[in-house]
């Protein structure tokens, strides 16, 4: 009957509102960061689901390091640039970047299975390397953006060293299958 506290996106409100409670109650949590958002320069904006948010609404790397050093916050990858939708049909439909095979401009062709895998793997590797460079620890957990991913994406995450993976699936977790 374990409970896992997980927080996505790396918003400053995690530090201001949640982290003090974690310290007070000594509860551990997972914090999932989108590294492309973390790397937006001060004064810039982050495209947050089609809504521009000021960079100041997101954590700094300094805050992330300090929280990780507490031993209560494990930093996870929430991808580098998969927290968005991509065009997934020639008709213009879109879907989560980690689950959808992207329509490639200018040909309008669907990306191949190999290209889909390579795109996912490169993104996850970039995110993991960036987090490791800033915190000194490579993340072991992937928190899928929108909770959605393809079978090949899960395989690429495992190959990149992620274990476990978190989603939004409304089902009981099974410790025998952490991915």
MOCORDA-V736895 format. One record per residue. N is the residue number from 0. PSI is psi in degrees with one decimal (999 if undefined). OMEGA is omega as a letter, one per 20 degrees, with the letter a starting at -180 (* if undefined). Layout:
N/PSI/OMEGA ; N/PSI/OMEGA
This chain:
0/44.6/r ; 1/155.0/r ; 2/136.0/r ; 3/124.1/r ; 4/123.3/a ; 5/134.6/a ; 6/128.9/a ; 7/158.3/r ; 8/-20.5/r ; 9/35.4/r ; 10/147.7/r ; 11/-28.5/a ; 12/-24.7/r ; 13/-48.3/a ; 14/-42.0/a ; 15/-33.7/a ; 16/-40.5/a ; 17/-48.2/a ; 18/-42.3/r ; 19/-34.0/r ; 20/-39.1/r ; 21/-43.4/r ; 22/-44.4/a ; 23/-40.4/a ; 24/-3.6/a ; 25/38.7/r ; 26/132.8/r ; 27/158.0/r ; 28/162.6/r ; 29/132.5/r ; 30/117.0/a ; 31/124.9/a ; 32/139.2/r ; 33/108.6/a ; 34/-29.7/r ; 35/-33.4/r ; 36/-37.1/r ; 37/-27.3/a ; 38/3.1/r ; 39/129.9/a ; 40/156.4/r ; 41/137.6/a ; 42/-11.6/r ; 43/-176.8/r ; 44/151.4/r ; 45/131.5/r ; 46/102.1/a ; 47/86.7/a ; 48/37.6/r ; 49/0.3/a ; 50/122.6/r ; 51/123.7/r ; 52/142.1/r ; 53/144.5/r ; 54/-30.0/a ; 55/-13.0/r ; 56/-4.6/a ; 57/156.6/a ; 58/154.0/r ; 59/159.9/r ; 60/-34.1/r ; 61/-45.4/r ; 62/-40.0/r ; 63/-46.5/r ; 64/-44.5/a ; 65/-43.3/r ; 66/-40.0/r ; 67/-39.9/a ; 68/-20.3/r ; 69/-18.5/a ; 70/-1.3/a ; 71/-16.4/a ; 72/116.1/r ; 73/128.4/a ; 74/127.8/r ; 75/161.2/r ; 76/135.9/r ; 77/20.8/r ; 78/173.9/r ; 79/-52.9/a ; 80/34.9/r ; 81/-0.6/a ; 82/61.7/a ; 83/168.6/r ; 84/151.4/r ; 85/154.2/r ; 86/123.3/a ; 87/-2.9/r ; 88/153.6/r ; 89/-22.8/a ; 90/-7.0/r ; 91/3.6/r ; 92/156.0/r ; 93/162.3/r ; 94/168.3/r ; 95/136.1/a ; 96/-30.9/a ; 97/-11.8/a ; 98/-24.4/a ; 99/143.3/r ; 100/122.1/a ; 101/144.8/r ; 102/124.8/a ; 103/125.0/r ; 104/151.0/i ; 105/-0.4/a ; 106/-28.5/a ; 107/9.4/r ; 108/153.5/r ; 109/137.7/r ; 110/147.9/r ; 111/165.5/r ; 112/-41.4/a ; 113/-40.0/r ; 114/-38.2/r ; 115/-48.6/r ; 116/-45.0/a ; 117/-39.8/r ; 118/-45.1/r ; 119/-47.8/a ; 120/-43.8/r ; 121/-39.8/r ; 122/-47.9/a ; 123/-39.5/r ; 124/-41.5/r ; 125/-44.1/r ; 126/-48.3/a ; 127/-42.1/r ; 128/-38.8/a ; 129/-44.7/r ; 130/-43.2/r ; 131/-40.7/r ; 132/-35.8/a ; 133/-29.5/a ; 134/-14.1/a ; 135/0.5/r ; 136/129.7/r ; 137/132.8/a ; 138/145.3/r ; 139/-14.5/a ; 140/135.2/r ; 141/131.0/r ; 142/108.8/a ; 143/128.9/r ; 144/134.8/a ; 145/5.2/a ; 146/14.2/a ; 147/141.1/a ; 148/157.8/r ; 149/165.0/r ; 150/-47.8/r ; 151/-33.2/r ; 152/-41.9/r ; 153/-40.6/r ; 154/-40.4/r ; 155/-36.1/r ; 156/-44.3/r ; 157/-43.8/r ; 158/-28.3/r ; 159/0.3/r ; 160/8.9/r ; 161/132.7/r ; 162/105.4/j ; 163/-178.3/r ; 164/143.4/r ; 165/141.0/a ; 166/-167.8/r ; 167/16.0/a ; 168/129.9/a ; 169/66.6/r ; 170/165.2/r ; 171/140.5/r ; 172/153.2/r ; 173/110.5/a ; 174/-18.7/r ; 175/-15.1/a ; 176/75.6/a ; 177/-15.6/r ; 178/999/*
